[in-house]
Amino acid sequence: MAPAPQDAGTASAIKALERYVNGMVTDSSRLVQGIAIVPLAPSEQTAVASSSSSGRKTIVLVQKGTALRALEAATILERTLAGTINRDYVYVGGAQYMITSVHRRSFYGRLMSSAAAGGVVIAKTNKLLVIATYAAPALSAEAIPQVEKFADDLVKLEY
């Protein structure tokens, strides 16, 4: 992928992120079920609102394979930045997750609202918050490194 534009909220940056996310979900051997990207800075969120194809305001830049709602994204963003993401359940697309591991830039959780196995990985980059979900038969030991590599790649692209 070519070097990314500086502002993650620009239309060209969003298109580049869409291509990258589509590749991540379809090319990762189905380890990652869905992925959503939320900007950390409010200024980039307002730029996104005007570029939304539906005309509705949203803080989710790009998503594929998940239905992250604006309120869920806002809650995850707020609690991640405040360092309180692990104090209560996290909801992604209506599914409930419990954060079980807290690291320097990442948080890992397991699916609680279903009998099926699965989990969530939340990773911060310089400008973005990556929220990825995985489900059985993928294991956390397989999916987490894939998402961490994706976040590392975004950092290399100055996101």
C-alpha angles and dihedrals in degrees: 000000000000121000111287125245114256097244112063090200097063119108093243092050091050091051090050091049091049091055091047093048092047089053092047094053097041100036101042095087088258092291091127114054098187141353136196130186123209124183117239095213121072091217090064091047091059091050089054093054092064093047096051110121093217092050091235120126115249137161093213109100098189136353136176129179094006136074101220108179122219093245091049091049092048092049093048091047094048094046093044093052091046092049093238100108092115097053096081141011120293120221123210117176090343093305117122121230132183116214107232103169130042120194136170096278103358141065126197127199142173130234112259104170096068139046088232119093119252145119151197132246119200115189130177124215126181093279107007144056114220115205114188132174131200133186138194133321085038114083126215089243088061102038100043096060089048092055092043090053089049090052091047090052090052090052090052088053089054096253 
